[in-house]
Amino acid sequence: MHILDLRDKASLLNDKDNNPLLKKLGELDPGRDTALLKTLTDQGLLKNEKNAIITAKGLDKVDKVYVAYGISDQVLANWITGTQKPKMGTIRTLCARATNVARVLGVSLSGNGTLEITPNDFETLSKFEFGALLGYSWQDVQRIVDEVIWPKSLPDTGIYLKKEDAESLKEEYEGFYHVYHQSPMGKEPGIAVLRSAMRVRYAFEITKNSYIVRCKLHIPRIHHTNKDAKATEQYYEYGGVLARKGNLVYWFFELPGSRPDYATMITSDEGGLFNETPLEGLYM
């Protein structure tokens, strides 16, 4: 079973600080919320992974995930790392449980009164559409996914920066760009000049006292085969980071998937970025 943006959706479900369902469970007070706790208990929802009844005071981070979704914290972690693929029965359990618990607690999963996540939503919605069901803005989705996924996938290289260096690099380069580059035409003769879209997003702490600057690169698809021509996406979406050494800026991008691809650019920032001249591309 293929689920669109599975790792990203699991990251949003496992966001214990901002996910509305997990947040509400963490705010339950035994002295104040007796009626809610009784309803959860009566419906068999206030149990941990070992099927033991728990109290609001006993709702730790792991218990909150199980109460909310009926699956363990470790299962969500495995979906994020790609070490485990969900079965349809598990997805149905998760959606039904989340919807039921949300209704008991009065939590709107979509911000408009619709307290429901369906298996079809889980399978077909993009990470941004799925995040909107949970009340996240698209900016929140980007940051949460980055903070969960990137620490698990980045190599131990020179892309990690001190906080002040990362903030300085972000301030200098933040924004949208057009990137012009040559590309072979596959079986067709000649070389195409492509205009890709690039954005430098933000800096964030990826491990303690180590920061990265996130960027994205959208490279247009060139349809070489009938199979490619049927693709709905108009571009390849590369996630990346940038780093600076001396007067050179290094741009590292990866296209995730079963057959990952990588793109690297090196540009010079001699003379500064804001002198109304293009960045000088030295290598791609």
C-alpha positions in Angstrom: 0.0 0.0 0.0 1.4 3.4 -1.0 0.6 6.4 1.1 1.5 9.8 -0.1 4.0 11.7 2.1 3.9 8.9 4.8 6.9 10.1 6.8 5.7 13.7 6.8 2.2 12.7 8.0 3.6 10.5 10.7 5.7 13.5 11.9 2.7 15.7 12.2 0.7 13.0 14.1 3.7 12.6 16.4 4.2 16.3 17.1 3.6 16.2 20.8 3.9 19.9 21.4 1.5 21.3 18.8 -0.7 18.5 17.5 -4.2 19.6 18.8 -5.2 16.1 19.9 -2.0 15.3 21.8 -1.9 18.8 23.3 -5.5 18.4 24.6 -4.7 15.0 26.1 -1.7 16.6 27.9 -3.9 19.3 29.3 -6.4 17.0 31.0 -6.7 17.7 34.7 -8.0 15.0 37.0 -9.7 17.5 39.3 -11.3 19.6 36.5 -12.0 17.2 33.7 -13.7 14.4 35.5 -16.5 14.0 33.0 -14.2 13.8 30.0 -11.9 11.3 31.8 -15.0 9.2 32.8 -16.2 9.2 29.2 -12.8 8.1 27.9 -12.6 5.4 30.5 -16.1 4.1 29.8 -15.4 3.9 26.1 -12.2 2.0 26.8 -10.0 4.7 25.4 -8.0 5.6 28.5 -5.6 2.7 28.3 -1.9 2.4 27.5 -0.2 0.1 25.1 -0.2 -2.7 27.7 -4.0 -2.4 28.0 -3.7 -1.0 31.6 -6.1 1.9 32.6 -4.2 5.1 33.1 -5.1 8.4 34.8 -4.6 11.9 33.4 -1.6 12.3 35.7 -0.1 9.2 34.1 -0.5 10.4 30.5 3.2 10.7 29.4 4.2 11.4 25.8 4.1 7.7 24.8 0.6 7.1 26.4 -0.8 10.2 24.7 0.1 8.8 21.3 -1.5 5.4 22.1 -4.7 7.0 23.6 -5.0 9.3 20.5 -4.4 6.7 17.8 -4.5 3.2 19.2 -1.0 2.6 17.9 2.3 2.9 19.7 4.8 5.7 19.7 7.3 3.3 18.2 5.1 2.5 15.3 4.9 6.2 14.3 8.7 6.4 14.8 9.1 3.4 12.4 6.9 5.1 9.8 9.1 8.2 10.0 12.3 6.3 9.5 10.8 4.1 6.8 11.6 0.9 8.7 8.0 -0.2 8.8 5.1 0.2 6.3 1.5 0.6 7.6 -1.2 -1.9 6.9 -4.6 -0.7 5.9 -6.1 -2.2 9.1 -3.7 0.0 11.1 -4.7 3.1 9.2 -8.4 2.4 9.8 -7.7 1.9 13.5 -5.7 5.2 13.7 -8.4 7.2 11.9 -11.3 5.8 13.8 -9.6 6.2 17.1 -8.4 9.8 16.5 -11.9 10.8 15.3 -13.5 9.2 18.4 -11.1 10.7 20.9 -11.4 14.1 19.2 -15.1 14.1 19.5 -15.0 13.2 23.2 -12.5 16.0 23.9 -14.2 18.5 21.6 -11.1 18.9 19.5 -11.6 20.0 15.9 -9.0 18.2 13.7 -9.7 20.5 10.8 -10.4 23.9 12.3 -13.9 23.9 10.9 -15.9 21.6 13.1 -15.2 18.4 11.1 -13.8 16.0 13.7 -12.7 13.3 11.3 -9.7 11.8 9.6 -10.5 9.1 7.0 -8.2 6.4 5.5 -8.7 8.2 2.1 -7.4 11.4 3.7 -4.4 9.6 5.0 -3.6 7.9 1.7 -4.1 10.6 -0.9 -3.8 14.1 0.7 -0.5 15.9 0.5 1.4 16.7 3.7 0.1 20.3 3.5 -3.6 19.2 3.0 -3.2 16.6 5.8 -1.6 19.3 8.0 -4.5 21.6 7.3 -6.9 18.9 8.7 -4.9 19.0 11.9 -5.0 22.8 12.0 -1.5 23.5 10.8 -0.5 26.3 8.4 1.7 25.2 5.5 4.7 27.0 7.2 4.1 25.0 10.3 4.1 21.8 8.3 7.4 22.6 6.6 9.1 23.4 9.9 7.7 20.4 11.8 8.6 18.0 9.1 12.1 19.5 8.7 12.8 19.2 12.5 11.7 15.6 12.5 13.0 14.2 9.2 16.3 16.1 8.7 18.1 15.0 11.9 17.6 11.4 10.8 18.9 11.8 7.3 21.8 14.3 7.3 25.4 13.0 7.1 28.1 14.2 9.4 29.5 16.9 7.2 30.5 20.5 7.3 26.9 21.7 6.7 26.3 22.2 10.5 26.8 25.8 11.6 26.9 27.8 14.8 23.7 29.6 15.6 25.1 33.1 14.7 26.6 31.8 11.4 23.3 30.1 10.4 21.2 33.2 11.2 23.6 35.4 9.3 23.6 33.1 6.2 19.8 32.9 6.4 19.4 36.7 6.6 21.7 37.2 3.6 20.1 34.6 1.3 16.5 34.2 2.5 14.0 34.5 -0.3 13.1 33.2 -3.8 15.4 32.7 -6.8 15.4 31.5 -10.4 18.2 29.1 -11.2 19.2 28.7 -14.9 21.1 25.6 -15.8 21.7 23.2 -18.8 20.3 19.8 -18.9 20.7 17.0 -21.5 17.5 16.1 -23.4 17.8 12.4 -22.9 17.4 10.5 -26.2 16.7 13.7 -28.0 19.7 15.7 -29.5 20.7 19.0 -27.9 20.8 20.5 -24.5 17.9 22.4 -22.8 18.3 25.4 -20.6 16.0 25.0 -17.6 14.7 27.6 -15.2 14.3 26.1 -11.8 12.7 27.7 -8.7 14.7 27.9 -5.5 13.8 29.2 -2.0 16.0 29.7 1.0 13.6 29.1 4.0 15.0 29.4 7.5 17.7 28.3 10.0 16.9 25.8 12.8 18.7 23.8 15.4 19.1 20.2 14.2 21.1 18.9 17.1 22.2 20.6 20.3 24.2 23.8 19.3 24.3 22.8 15.6 22.1 24.6 13.0 21.4 24.2 9.4 19.8 26.6 6.8 17.0 24.9 4.8 16.3 25.5 1.1 14.2 23.9 -1.6 14.9 23.5 -5.4 12.1 22.7 -7.9 13.6 21.4 -11.2 11.1 21.2 -14.2 10.3 17.8 -15.5 11.4 17.0 -19.1 9.1 14.3 -20.4 11.4 11.8 -22.1 9.0 8.8 -22.1 5.3 8.2 -22.3 5.4 7.2 -18.6 7.0 10.5 -17.7 4.5 12.4 -19.8 1.7 11.0 -17.6 3.2 12.4 -14.5 1.0 14.9 -12.8 3.9 16.8 -11.1 5.4 19.6 -13.2 8.7 19.6 -11.3 11.0 17.5 -9.1 11.0 18.7 -5.5 14.5 18.7 -4.0 15.1 19.4 -0.3 18.4 20.9 0.7 20.7 22.9 2.9 23.3 25.5 2.3 26.6 26.3 3.9 29.4 28.8 3.5 33.2 28.5 3.5 35.2 31.5 2.8 33.6 33.4 -0.2 32.0 30.2 -1.5 28.4 29.0 -0.8 27.6 25.3 -1.1 24.1 24.2 -1.9 23.3 20.5 -1.3 20.0 19.1 -2.5 18.4 15.6 -2.4 15.4 14.3 -4.2 13.9 11.7 -1.8 12.3 8.5 -2.9 13.1 4.9 -3.7 15.7 6.1 -6.2 17.1 9.3 -4.6 19.0 11.8 -6.7 21.3 14.6 -5.6 22.2 18.1 -6.9 25.0 20.3 -5.7 25.8 23.9 -6.6 28.7 26.1 -5.6 28.3 29.8 -6.0 30.5 32.8 -5.2 29.2 35.6 -3.0 32.1 38.0 -3.6 30.9 41.5 -3.7 27.8 40.7 -1.7 24.3 39.4 -2.7 22.6 42.8 -2.9 24.6 44.5 -5.6 21.9 43.7 -8.1 24.0 41.2 -10.0 23.3 37.4 -10.3 25.1 34.9 -8.1 28.0 33.5 -10.0 27.5 29.8 -10.4 30.8 27.9 -10.4 29.5 24.3 -10.5 26.4 22.3 -10.7 
